[in-house]
Amino acid sequence: MHVYRADAGFLQDIDKPQLIGFGEAFTLDTAHSCCTPHKEKLEWVTSRIKIPYVLEHGKFKPASKPFVIIVTVLPTHAERTPSWKDQRRLLNNSKNYYEVFGPKWKELIHEVRSKGYIGHLIIIKEQGEIEYYSGKSN
């Protein structure tokens, strides 16, 4: 049995609650979890791998269309140095997390949607600037 601990689970029905979706929040320390391990030479299983897997194999309410809501912080002018060596390497001296990791988070939403699931991405940038992305034209 595989267990996945999400930051939030969304349930439907009061009498017998059943899972219909989940949410994840990613801070600066985990902003690079959108990367694909074999492409970026990472030695750990990232959320880029876990999220599609959970949507496909999770125990969701029958006949529901599972969804994920991702919230991440991606400043364009970060003031601190990343604590993870992988993240420092991927940023390559850039302070712009949005530029480096934003497209990869959006690719993940496209992948989720291409598999028939629902995905939403909320990116928090500087000073409360928020970008909403669902992978479809509004």
C-alpha positions, -999 to +999 in steps of 0.1 A: +000+000+000+013+035-009+006+065+013+007+101+001+003+129+027-011+160+011-014+194+027-052+194+021-077+168+011-111+177-004-140+155+006-175+152-008-206+138+010-214+142+046-224+107+056-195+088+040-169+114+030-150+104-001-118+121-015-124+141-046-091+161-048-061+174-028-040+205-025-003+211-020+016+242-009+052+248-019+075+273-002+107+287-015+125+257-001+105+233-022+099+255-053+121+231-073+098+202-067+083+209-101+114+195-118+116+161-135+143+141-116+159+124-147+160+157-167+174+179-140+197+152-125+179+151-091+183+121-068+149+124-051+113+118-061+098+152-068+062+163-067+064+164-105+064+126-103+042+122-072+012+143-081+003+126-114+008+093-098-016+101-069-042+114-094-040+082-114-038+056-085-054+074-056-086+062-040-110+089-051-148+089-051-160+067-079-171+085-111-154+117-098-128+137-118-099+140-093-082+174-090-052+190-075-047+226-064-011+237-061+000+269-043+036+280-047+057+310-038+079+321-067+094+356-062+110+374-091+137+390-068+144+366-040+167+380-013+179+348+003+202+321-010+186+287-014+195+261+013+193+231-011+223+225-034+199+212-061+180+244-060+211+266-062+223+246-092+189+249-110+186+286-103+222+291-116+227+324-096+193+337-106+171+354-080+141+349-102+123+318-090+093+327-112+113+327-144+132+294-135+104+273-119+071+289-131+072+273-166+079+239-150+049+242-126+027+251-156+040+221-175+029+199-146-006+214-148-006+207-186+004+171-179-023+167-153-050+180-177-037+159-206-044+128-185-080+139-179-077+153-144-082+188-131-053+210-121-050+245-108-019+265-100-017+296-078+016+314-079+024+340-052+050+365-064+062+397-047+041+417-024+009+398-028+009+396-065-009+364-074-011+345-107-038+319-113-031+293-139-054+264-150-038+254-183-067+264-203-076+297-220-099+319-198 
